[in-house]
Amino acid sequence: MTLANTHPNSQTIHTIGILGGGQLGMMLAESALPLGYRCVFLEDTPNAPARLYGKVYSTQQLEEFIADADVFTLEFENTPVKTVEYLQQLSKKQGVYPSPQALKVAQDRLKEKNLFNELNIKTVPFMAVSSKQDIAQACEQLGLPLVLKTSRGGYDGKGQFIIKTSADIDEAWTELGGAVTGQGDLTATPAPLIAEGFINFSREVSIIAVRSQDGHIRCYDLVENHHYQGILAKTQAPAVGASHLFPQAQSAITSIMNHLDYVGVMTLELFVSKDKDGNDMLLANEFAPRVHNSGHWSIEGAVTSQFENHIRAVVGLPLGDTDNIKPSVMVNILGQYPKVSEVLAIDASHYHTYHKAEREGRKIGHITLMPSDVADLDNALSQLINVLPNKVGLDK
């Protein structure tokens, strides 16, 4: 099927190549189709969700994938930088967004935290560690408890260890030291670990923004996120009582995007803590150079979803309005599917499946609740929790 293109750049961009074929790639393709674009994917996982929306090429078919697309983007921050650099060098193509430079920073927590500090964005205290002796020194300097993480790789809570007492140092090194020595499967590239001081925070929030090729930026409202064992369980949009923090979050993500000359959607994860005077402040945790789980609510809950805005930025179209339509809650379906009929019996519900096999802890879909009256939101969430097989992380 040949898709008609009527937008100004239709003669140069017809097909978007997406590195990755998971649910994020699938939802990007869903947003691209109404705009007149087809998508193809580079993905080695059998039965990847994106297969329903376009041709999936294996990494052994990289050249065929390249030949079939006009512009490139990605759905996963651990995409090999060498591949993105190679795509960027192809002069006959329209480009790859985000750039390899942004990816290099996002793939290394030490580079990321150093960039935050360079841009005067507050973070928890941190230091690089490469041995058990370094960890012991970090415990003394940063205090206990302490969070030890791999600086490269790891997501959804993987690659992390909380050191509560000095007796935990040996176990922490046994679990994560392979990332430094290059042994085990924690990371393909040996790199120091990062030790982060433990902080008291009241909640976790994130801000999603999109930047166009000409540098225009639009931000979505701050949202509040609840995790279970490092995996996002639910997101409330907007975060209740957080409007006073929005300017700080907006300033931070704008600084990062402009510094990196970023194009596309970016997400900045933040902790809400207190400064020395007892006032609310934000501490930057990490950024994701892609569309994000905490923005899935925007499909129904915003004027323009994060997925459509990412597509708009990548192909050079004007960005869409990021305002909320009405407050909403997004709940991840983890491990086991509920009965669709029971979910849809809740008037406020919007059901999304990722066409994945059931597996413990796996994100296999999400549900967005958006009742016409915001006063009904808590009741709708209670009804939803009652019909979900897996309710972990939803009791907050």
Steps between C-alpha positions, in 0.01 A plus 500: 500500500632845413416772747408845371710785636370856493728674751781734381781248543311213341747478213789418732355300792259214449628231737632522857753243613469417871783330687306257716168326453347487848183667621651848473583441136151361449336809650726731299386321184137534606550877518693519173234336284233775527769755406573311180820319595584131510753352742752218478691353794839356592437230759627147569230394749256250345137615489590857594187715557591739216468222243130583483577845356789452261782282373750385763863456395757310706836656581643270234285694253625845603572616145154395381346686795700812412400482136133478592488814718551874449550614860580312820410501867514257793285359777770383743790698651735199499500491121865456387655843446707368208181417312358849560831661396497296181148616419596861572781480242268404217475827309219380275274452802318769697671424829465304823322640806607518774869538413784267605623776733177489702511121507858493633401713798177310569682165493747599771363605840826670594502712185133571557542616862805709403297667225223580747749665733665686210158646417433589867231233530496359853564129560570272792869489601686234300841362415658242269619172657707221344586270791384381840739751654332778299159386621618512861629852443167601342316366804713725720468809281137469392363323807271200535275377361655538155374403155754324279423481128664394179587816307408330174210268422223404738138611497177431690698463821769269359867568570442655845584408858413684824783487755347536846807413708871449430434125525315526166807615305623151409157393377459824303836449329417136425173606337617808307879478480481317168401827337842638595705192412308418183384165633140382507211645300445836676654704221688438178751778574695502828436824690511633857201468727325808637432541870215735588420646838164393636250785530163549660241583239125530512425372150636432154392714208597539136470760230475419130593754235541504124746710299469569128779519246488881518536499879138558604412321827166399646459338843233275647386546860694340783366153581537288814636146469471198729740209459510142622847343520628753248217447250245774437159397632293815447522864396266782602474789254538771598676454835267637766630810679817526293428802281749709701775256396422511128719806421801330660442178305436690177822698542701183564377300201523805273865549599581135427325496163659823383846395617476173306326664198243229559217414259198294607344404832707488819398403853665627818441300818513697825471463877301750707702581811554792742770765499670623819216748556231231475378602154417250228776447246572262213800270466569359155535122488544416132370584155372269230568599135171359376128478557437371850271274701400793723359674191266225380205686653548767232347278230155584633583759766684769303408704194799346318656178630871464568514248214349732240718788614810284468404407145431867422844600627683222314343580161511878544133579552372766745465377857154439647332639811617321816217614730306243706145433389407394852674330797572131453674198649700251297546148640744248358382144440778288649548130439141387444217641289168588662170419335448774242124501555545571872738787431277657236199472730661793684372799305821700543736232365716482186667162445830447316657159443860457384435157347763343725503161670428501872805490725551603863602865532469569128321807367240354265254788473359806669164648595422870519214624716353836402148550641295799389489619862838507676321426828436150363869424439570331834187287469593396146849403619351290781278322251797434274718363779221255585510343153878490452669162564821678601441790739859562617599862542142627473421538868648852529 
